[in-house]
Amino acid sequence: MQKFEVFLNRFKKIAGITATASLVGLSSLGVQAEDTVKVGILHSLSGTMAISETVLKDVALMAIDEINAKGGVLGKKIEPVVVDPASNWPLFAEKARQLITQDKVSAVFGCWTSVSRKSVLPVFEELNGLLFYPVQYEGEEISKNVFYTGAAPNQQAIPAVTYLMSKEGGGAKRFVLLGTDYVYPRTTNKILRAFLKSKGVADKDIDEKYTPFGHSDYQTIVADVKKFAAGGKTAVISTINGDSNVPFYKELGNQGLKATDVPVVAFSVGEEELRGVDAKPLVGHLAAWNYFMTIKSPANTEFIKKWSAYAKAKKIPGQMDKPLTNDPMEATYIGINMWKQAVEKAKSFDVAKVSVAMGGQTFKAPSGITSMMDPKNHHLHKAVFIGEVKADGQFNVVWKTPGPVKAQPWSPYIPGNDKKKDEPALMAEKK
């Protein structure tokens, strides 16, 4: 009996020590958690959009590493939570909810297609999350829970078509509006059709075509474009998204459709999408963006240098051998850095306080232009560039705006938009 009591006392002591150690362990974990702040990275790393979105995840991680190396934000290291919605639009909403409710992230950087953004928007508004959206889009939207660091139509689509109609852009009279079949191309083309009509272009001189995500057979479509072009000076406005761009551009080359005959201006094709294409037959075709890798500026030289070093250090497939930068990468980089600045200004990670602090934030972008976040409409003031494809898959800038252009989320070419103002987003934040 005495032996049993000795054993019992020893057990209690050991249990007590173990419990204390566990509490210490939990306490240290708690301290560690307090020393970090989580942010979400919501990009397709598989499926049809992985060709465009994977690199945005990587540049986001680079920006986070840079900030952490300088002490983090408000004394906390940023902890990225990366999820893969796999080009599945409903899954974007599910992953967004997970990031906000389970992972407790302070902000999310992600989405590419407008259908993915539309999918997550109700989640961010319901749960009062904060999304930074880094890709050009169709406009017609303002949300107190979203900051749009990509271009609105008046910062990409309208300038591009205006250029195509000009003497220096070739003086196009007929237009093929060719896109992937979802909200961004259809809404953008609705705006462009209204714009073209306002410039005197007749319906018979506008041909509108759509293909599904992942479409790969463009033989008939390119042949139809050649026939349509026989009716007068024609240009193609491409809102094709994802990996479908590769077979489309290959088919242009196969059928000998040169830029001197029918120029194509793309809104979703940059350096990364041309990586897998022989660019020699595409020389002279165009893209409209707010950044190109070939832009000459000290800020861009530094950005490319940092990205190249990061890609090699992390052994990023494709990028470690041939590092490329593009417009949505720049927009992602701007968004993360502006969020950091806003958090520090607000002295808080609270969504409402950070949102107010975001208004008026400026950042010297890799393009060399200082971008500013509009405090009313949550869109960046951005410069616009039009580039011609070169044989090496890069772009030669042939036209640019003198400076940053203020975004117009509500296109003036859509009836009724003249009555819509920017203020609702700001007013909602004040409530």
C-alpha positions in Angstrom: 0.0 0.0 0.0 2.9 2.3 0.9 4.6 1.6 -2.4 1.4 2.4 -4.2 1.1 5.8 -2.5 4.8 6.6 -3.3 4.1 5.7 -6.9 0.9 7.8 -6.9 2.7 10.9 -5.5 5.5 10.5 -8.1 2.8 10.2 -10.8 1.2 13.4 -9.6 4.5 15.3 -9.7 5.3 14.1 -13.2 1.8 14.9 -14.4 2.1 18.4 -12.8 5.4 19.0 -14.5 4.0 17.8 -17.8 0.9 20.0 -17.5 3.1 22.9 -16.6 5.4 22.2 -19.6 2.3 22.0 -21.8 1.0 25.3 -20.5 4.4 26.9 -21.2 4.4 25.4 -24.7 0.9 26.8 -25.3 1.9 30.1 -23.9 5.0 30.3 -26.2 2.7 29.4 -29.1 0.4 32.1 -28.1 3.3 34.6 -28.1 4.4 33.4 -31.5 0.9 33.8 -32.9 0.7 37.3 -31.5 4.0 38.1 -33.3 2.5 37.2 -36.7 -0.4 38.4 -38.9 -1.9 36.2 -41.5 -2.8 37.2 -45.1 -4.4 35.0 -47.7 -3.1 34.3 -51.2 -6.1 33.2 -53.4 -4.9 32.2 -56.8 -5.4 29.2 -59.2 -2.3 27.1 -59.1 -3.9 24.4 -61.3 -6.5 24.3 -64.1 -6.8 26.6 -67.1 -5.9 29.8 -65.2 -2.7 28.5 -63.6 -0.7 29.8 -66.6 -1.5 33.3 -65.5 -2.1 33.1 -61.7 0.7 30.9 -60.4 3.3 33.7 -60.8 1.1 36.1 -58.8 1.3 33.8 -55.8 5.0 33.8 -56.2 5.4 37.6 -56.4 3.1 38.0 -53.5 5.4 35.7 -51.4 8.4 37.7 -52.6 6.8 41.0 -51.4 5.9 39.4 -48.1 9.5 38.2 -47.6 10.8 41.7 -48.4 8.5 43.3 -45.8 9.4 40.6 -43.2 13.1 41.2 -43.8 12.6 44.8 -42.9 10.8 44.0 -39.6 7.3 43.2 -40.9 4.3 45.4 -40.2 3.5 46.9 -36.8 6.2 44.7 -35.3 4.5 41.5 -36.7 5.9 39.2 -39.4 3.4 38.5 -42.2 2.4 34.8 -42.4 1.0 33.9 -45.9 -1.8 31.3 -46.2 -1.8 30.0 -49.7 -4.8 28.2 -51.1 -5.5 26.8 -54.6 -9.1 27.3 -56.0 -8.0 25.3 -59.0 -9.7 27.5 -61.7 -13.0 26.4 -60.1 -15.2 29.5 -59.6 -17.5 28.3 -56.8 -14.4 26.9 -55.0 -13.0 30.5 -54.9 -15.9 31.5 -52.6 -15.4 28.4 -50.4 -11.6 29.1 -50.1 -12.3 32.8 -49.4 -14.7 31.9 -46.5 -12.0 29.5 -45.2 -9.4 32.2 -45.2 -11.5 34.7 -43.4 -13.3 32.5 -40.8 -10.8 29.7 -40.2 -7.4 31.1 -41.0 -8.4 34.6 -39.6 -6.5 36.5 -42.3 -6.3 40.3 -42.2 -6.4 40.7 -45.9 -6.6 38.5 -49.1 -4.6 39.1 -52.3 -6.0 37.2 -55.2 -8.4 36.3 -58.1 -7.8 36.9 -61.8 -11.0 36.3 -63.7 -14.0 38.5 -63.0 -16.1 35.4 -62.5 -13.8 34.4 -59.6 -14.0 37.9 -58.2 -17.8 37.9 -58.5 -17.9 34.5 -56.8 -16.0 35.8 -53.7 -17.5 39.3 -53.5 -20.5 38.3 -51.4 -18.3 36.4 -49.0 -16.0 39.4 -48.4 -19.0 41.7 -48.0 -20.9 39.3 -45.7 -17.8 38.7 -43.4 -16.3 42.1 -43.8 -13.1 40.8 -45.3 -10.6 42.8 -47.4 -9.7 41.8 -51.0 -6.9 43.2 -53.2 -7.7 42.4 -56.8 -4.7 42.8 -59.1 -6.0 42.4 -62.7 -7.6 44.6 -65.3 -11.4 44.1 -65.4 -14.7 45.3 -66.9 -15.5 47.9 -64.3 -19.2 48.3 -63.4 -18.4 47.6 -59.7 -17.4 49.3 -56.5 -17.2 47.6 -53.1 -16.1 48.9 -49.7 -14.4 45.5 -49.2 -12.3 45.5 -52.4 -9.3 47.5 -53.6 -8.8 47.2 -57.4 -5.1 47.5 -58.3 -5.7 46.5 -61.9 -7.1 48.7 -64.7 -10.7 49.8 -65.2 -11.8 50.0 -68.9 -10.8 53.7 -69.3 -7.3 52.7 -68.2 -6.9 49.9 -70.8 -9.7 48.9 -73.2 -10.8 52.4 -74.3 -7.3 53.8 -74.9 -6.3 50.7 -76.8 -9.3 50.9 -79.2 -8.7 54.7 -79.6 -5.1 53.9 -80.6 -6.2 51.3 -83.2 -8.6 53.8 -84.7 -5.9 56.5 -84.9 -3.6 57.0 -87.9 -0.5 55.9 -85.9 -2.4 52.8 -84.8 -3.4 51.7 -88.3 -6.8 53.5 -88.7 -9.0 50.4 -88.1 -12.6 50.7 -89.4 -13.9 47.2 -88.6 -13.5 45.3 -85.3 -13.6 41.7 -84.1 -14.4 41.4 -80.4 -13.0 38.0 -79.5 -13.2 36.7 -75.9 -13.6 33.9 -73.5 -17.2 33.4 -72.6 -17.7 34.9 -69.2 -18.5 38.2 -67.5 -15.3 40.2 -68.1 -15.1 39.8 -72.0 -18.9 40.2 -72.4 -19.1 43.3 -70.3 -15.9 44.8 -71.7 -17.2 44.2 -75.3 -20.6 45.7 -74.3 -18.7 48.9 -73.3 -16.5 48.8 -76.4 -19.5 48.2 -78.8 -21.1 51.3 -77.2 -17.9 53.3 -77.5 -17.4 52.2 -81.2 -21.0 53.3 -82.0 -20.3 56.7 -80.4 -17.4 57.0 -82.9 -19.6 56.2 -85.9 -18.8 52.4 -86.3 -21.8 50.5 -87.6 -23.1 47.2 -86.2 -22.1 45.4 -89.5 -18.5 46.4 -88.9 -18.4 44.7 -85.4 -18.1 41.0 -85.2 -18.4 39.5 -81.7 -17.2 35.9 -80.9 -16.8 33.9 -77.7 -15.1 30.6 -76.8 -15.3 28.5 -73.5 -12.5 28.4 -71.0 -9.7 26.0 -72.1 -10.7 26.3 -75.8 -7.9 25.1 -78.0 -9.1 24.9 -81.7 -9.0 28.4 -83.2 -8.6 27.3 -86.9 -12.2 28.2 -87.9 -12.3 31.4 -85.9 -9.0 32.7 -87.3 -10.2 31.8 -90.8 -13.5 33.8 -90.1 -11.4 36.8 -89.0 -9.5 36.7 -92.3 -12.8 36.7 -94.2 -14.2 39.5 -92.1 -11.1 41.6 -92.7 -11.7 41.5 -96.4 -14.4 44.0 -95.9 -12.1 46.8 -94.7 -9.3 47.7 -92.4 -9.8 45.4 -89.4 -8.4 44.9 -85.9 -9.1 42.2 -83.3 -9.7 43.1 -79.7 -8.9 39.9 -77.7 -10.2 39.2 -74.2 -9.2 35.6 -74.4 -8.1 34.4 -70.9 -5.8 31.7 -69.6 -4.1 28.9 -71.5 -6.4 29.4 -74.6 -4.1 32.2 -75.6 -1.4 29.8 -76.6 -3.4 27.9 -79.3 -4.9 31.2 -80.5 -1.6 32.9 -81.1 -0.2 29.7 -82.7 -3.1 29.6 -85.1 -2.5 33.2 -86.1 1.0 32.2 -87.0 -0.2 29.0 -88.8 -2.6 31.0 -91.0 -0.1 33.8 -91.6 -2.3 36.5 -90.1 0.3 39.3 -89.5 -0.1 42.5 -87.5 0.4 44.5 -90.7 -2.8 42.8 -92.1 -5.0 42.5 -89.0 -3.5 43.7 -85.7 -4.6 42.0 -82.5 -4.6 43.9 -79.3 -4.9 41.7 -76.2 -6.0 42.7 -72.7 -5.0 39.5 -70.9 -1.8 38.5 -72.7 1.5 39.6 -71.3 5.0 38.3 -71.0 4.1 35.1 -69.1 1.4 34.0 -71.6 3.8 34.4 -74.5 6.4 32.2 -72.8 5.2 29.1 -74.5 4.6 30.6 -78.0 7.0 31.2 -80.9 6.6 35.0 -81.0 8.3 35.6 -84.3 5.1 35.3 -86.4 3.4 37.6 -83.9 5.7 40.6 -84.1 3.7 43.8 -84.3 0.6 42.5 -82.5 -0.3 44.5 -79.5 -1.2 44.4 -75.8 -2.5 47.2 -73.6 -1.4 47.2 -70.0 -0.2 49.5 -67.2 3.2 47.9 -67.1 5.6 46.1 -69.4 8.9 44.4 -68.4 10.8 46.4 -71.0 9.9 49.8 -69.4 13.0 51.8 -68.7 13.0 53.1 -65.2 15.3 52.6 -62.1 12.3 51.2 -60.2 11.7 48.6 -62.9 15.4 47.7 -63.1 15.3 47.1 -59.3 12.0 45.1 -59.5 13.3 42.8 -62.2 16.6 42.3 -60.3 14.8 41.4 -57.1 12.4 39.0 -58.9 15.2 37.3 -60.8 17.1 36.7 -57.6 14.0 35.5 -55.8 13.0 33.1 -58.6 16.5 31.5 -58.7 16.7 31.3 -54.9 13.3 29.6 -54.7 13.9 27.5 -57.8 10.5 28.6 -59.3 9.8 26.4 -62.4 10.4 28.3 -65.6 11.2 31.6 -63.8 14.6 30.5 -62.5 15.8 30.0 -66.0 13.9 32.8 -67.7 12.5 35.2 -65.1 9.7 37.4 -66.5 7.6 40.2 -64.9 4.2 41.4 -66.1 1.4 43.8 -65.3 -0.6 41.8 -62.8 2.6 41.0 -60.9 3.3 44.7 -60.6 -0.3 45.3 -59.4 0.0 42.5 -56.8 3.3 44.0 -55.6 1.7 47.5 -55.3 -1.3 46.1 -53.5 0.7 44.3 -50.8 3.0 47.3 -50.2 0.0 49.8 -50.1 -1.7 47.5 -47.6 1.4 47.6 -45.4 1.5 51.4 -45.6 -2.2 51.6 -44.7 -1.9 49.3 -41.7 1.0 51.4 -40.4 -1.0 54.6 -41.0 -4.1 53.2 -39.2 -1.9 51.6 -36.5 -4.3 48.7 -36.8 -5.2 45.6 -38.8 -8.9 46.4 -38.5 -10.6 46.3 -41.9 -12.6 49.5 -41.5 -9.5 51.5 -40.3 -7.2 50.0 -42.9 -9.8 50.8 -45.7 -10.0 54.4 -44.7 -6.1 54.6 -44.4 -5.8 53.1 -48.0 -7.4 56.3 -49.5 -4.7 58.5 -50.9 -1.9 55.9 -50.5 0.9 56.3 -53.0 3.5 53.9 -54.2 6.4 54.3 -56.7 5.5 51.5 -59.0 8.0 49.4 -61.0 6.6 51.2 -64.1 8.3 54.3 -62.8 5.0 56.0 -62.3 3.7 56.9 -58.8 0.3 55.2 -58.4 -2.3 56.6 -56.0 -5.3 54.8 -54.5 -8.4 56.8 -55.1 -10.1 57.4 -51.7 -13.6 57.3 -53.2 -13.7 54.5 -55.7 -11.0 52.1 -54.4 -9.2 52.1 -57.8 -5.6 53.0 -58.6 -4.7 56.0 -60.7 -2.5 54.4 -63.3 -0.5 55.2 -66.5 -1.5 53.3 -69.7 1.0 51.7 -72.1 0.5 50.0 -75.4 3.2 47.6 -76.5 4.0 45.7 -79.7 5.1 42.1 -79.5 8.8 41.6 -80.3 10.4 38.4 -81.6 11.7 37.5 -78.1 8.2 37.6 -76.6 8.8 41.0 -74.9 7.0 44.2 -75.8 8.1 47.5 -77.4 6.1 50.4 -75.9 4.6 52.4 -78.9 2.2 54.6 -77.0 1.7 55.8 -73.4 -0.3 58.4 -71.4 1.6 61.4 -70.1 0.9 60.3 -66.5 -1.5 58.4 -64.3 -5.2 58.2 -65.4 -8.0 58.2 -62.8 -10.1 55.1 -63.0 -13.8 55.3 -64.1 -15.4 52.2 -62.7 -18.7 53.1 -64.2 -18.2 53.4 -67.9 -19.8 56.6 -69.4 -20.7 54.6 -72.5 -23.3 52.5 -70.6 -26.7 54.2 -70.3 -27.5 55.3 -66.8 -23.9 55.2 -65.5 -23.8 59.0 -65.6 -26.0 59.0 -62.5 -23.7 56.6 -60.6 -21.0 58.1 -58.4 -17.9 56.9 -56.5 -19.1 58.0 -53.1 -21.1 54.9 -52.1 -18.0 52.9 -51.2 -16.6 55.7 -49.0 -20.0 56.3 -47.3 -20.3 52.6 -46.6 -16.9 52.7 -44.8 -18.0 55.6 -42.6 -21.1 53.7 -41.2 
